[in-house]
Amino acid sequence: MPTASDYDARRASDAGTADGSVLRELTPALPKLSTAIVDDDPNEAAFFELPGADLSGEELSVTVIPQRADEFTCSRCFLVQHRSRLRSSGGELPVCADCV
């Protein structure tokens, strides 16, 4: 009969009980690691400008085509697909072949 294991208890492994002199011998051979400091302040994102990226004078115009009778909108990826890609619908929300 297997016994219960306490996974929260500290385990003594071979590495933990072995002599630490091997690690002391390897430390001079290890390269000195440098740490990089990354300052990710989300408030500074507005201050970054790419050269030639001024799109303030641009106007977008998109022609919206209504959904056709032989198309459906997938309930998972929200893409409009042709009926031939419909995989699940019977009383459920429509799901396309990619999302099944």
Residue pairs with C-beta under 8 A, 6 or more apart in sequence:
67 73
67 80
70 82
70 83
71 80
71 81
71 82
71 83
72 80
72 81
72 83
72 86
72 89
72 94
72 96
73 79
73 80
73 81
73 94
74 80
74 81
74 94
74 95
74 96
74 98
74 99
75 93
75 94
75 95
76 95
76 96
76 99
77 96
77 98
77 99
79 96
81 96
81 97
85 96
85 97
85 98
86 94
86 95
86 96
86 97
87 95
87 96
87 97
87 99
87 100
88 94
88 95
88 100
89 95
